[in-house]
Amino acid sequence: MKGKSKKLIRKYQFEDDSILINVIIVCNLVLALLFFLFSLDKTYFDPRAQICLLTGLIFLVANKYYDWTSVKINVIAAIVYLIILLLEVLYWGLPNSAIKLNTNGYSKGFMMELILVCMPYVYIVIRSILIAPLINIILSAMRNKQL
């Protein structure tokens, strides 16, 4: 009886972890949308917007047709995500800020300016943190294979 309930708990944990893949989808699509909003004229040529959009769409399709139970495929997905992130940072660096900080003294919107100047760093942090659901699903799939 104890083993059966443990198996059921791990199954529910795996289902919860596989739902977290939606976080990758939503965050990447929102990041792509933000790129589209900040520069409509040159967004189509911005590789970061294309990468975010493509990553979100790939994980959307994968989440629809793949059940996330294979540890090997999950590891490959995580490695590919990390490689894409590293190539993005190495080739294109941080994205440009939407505005430049006012150096002529303080303005009325100093906090907003500060937030917008920090956005490129926030972008990279968000993209880096999005590997966590993939690591979580890998560990969860490994636990399910052990039972």
C-alpha angles and dihedrals in degrees: 000000000000093000092049094054091045090053091049092049091051090048090054091046089052091051090051091048093049089053088059088070084077087068090062091049096047096043094049092047091047091050090050089049091052090053089051092050096049098049116014094168098057103022093102088063096043106105093203092059090048092048093050092047093046093046092050092048094046092052090045091056093041091051091051097051105023126069097205094231098121111089093199095054091045091052090049090051091051093047092048090049091051092047091051090049093049093047090049092053095042097047103033104018121202118343117254118261117254090237139014121246113257106245096181093084134289121326130199091258098047094134092049090049090050092050092049092048090053093050096095089058091046089051093056092044091051092048090049094048091052088076088072096079089051092051089046093053091047092054092044092050090049091052091050092050090054093060 
